[in-house]
Amino acid sequence: MSTAEKDRHQPLGFSMVPPGREPGVQTEPGATSPGSGDALGERLAAPLGDDDYVDLEAELSSANVDGLLARLDSELVGLVPVKTRIREISALLLIDRLRARYRLSSARPSLHMCFTGSPGTGKTTVALRMAELLYRLGYLRRNGLISVTRDDLVGQYIGHTAPKTREILKRAMGGVLFIDEAYYLYRQENERDYGQETIEILLQVMENDRDDLVVILAGYRDRMDAFFQSNPGMSSRIAHHIDFPDYNADELMSIAQLMLSEQGYRLSEEARAAMSAYIVARMGQPRFANARSIRNALERARLRQADRLVSSGARRLDKAALMAIEADDILRSRVFDGVKEIPPA
């Protein structure tokens, strides 16, 4: 493996606490997790004298920051620039909390964010982990994320939008509000569109309640840029702009193998060659959605595997047969229509 490849796949923790698995993040209001930020916040509130020391390793261990970053690294292939930025944000927040114990005053950092990138590049997963990270470090009172789109916020008639928007904000308060395809909030070409009312309410809450709510906007980069140009007030409230690059073919293959392994499947040698060819072909087709398209392809491969086994006439099946995805389970995809030759393994 080359140096560049090693850098691309290196673990992204702080290298002070052994990485570990954490309980699943809840996405409903009021969700919490062990090792909570409340306990950490109470301990960090204790003032220190000028000659006192803080145990950085103990603070990292208590908040389990490394464990969370290791989990993010295991969940998502590649995306090193994204993971590096998350690590930097977590380091800043932890150091700011420690500085407060010495009465080194600094303004609470702005935490509103914008995630840009194509579908299937991990934006929602990173938002979930960010919600947990902010909770563990004591910057949010709940480990919760509410994911919404325009339809959840904007009404269809006069007087409908404000109550819808405020209800969502009420549910999200104390945690993270994730707005996917945020550029659809306001359709400038429609003079009767009510999305501007939602934006005005969001702007007010993002400013006045920034200590109790983090808003993450997400969508395609070019469309988000246009959205910010037409809504400069929103742009000024976003502190962190994080771009999620598309996956390359090798990374998508790693994602496929990770997904299959988690579900107790594996590709035969011939199936790996077929899957590699599938990825290359699918990347060049319309509506490709990175890891999401790979997940859908594997679901269909599982269907074909099940049909193959049931239709085989075999009276007995062993564990290996139930786990194996064969080349034909991949090659029967319509993606290969018109493809004359499949590269060898």
ABEGO torsion letter per residue (X at the ends): XBAAAAAAABBABAGABBBBBBBBBBABBGBBBBGBAAAAAAAAABBBBAABBBBAAAAAAAAGAAAAAAAAAAABBEGAAAAAAAAAAAAAAAAAAAAAAAGBBBBBBBABBBBBEBBGAGAAAAAAAAAAAAAAAGABABBBBBBBBAAAABBABBGAAAAAAAAAAAAABGBBBBBBGAAAABBAABAABAAAAAAAAAAAAAAAAAAABBBBBBEBAAAAAAAAAABAAAAAABABBBBBBBBBAAAAAAAAAAAAAAAGBBBBAAAAAAAAAAAAAAAABBGBAEAAAAAAAAAAAAAAAAAAAAAAGBABBBAAAAABBBAAAAAABAAABGBABBBBX
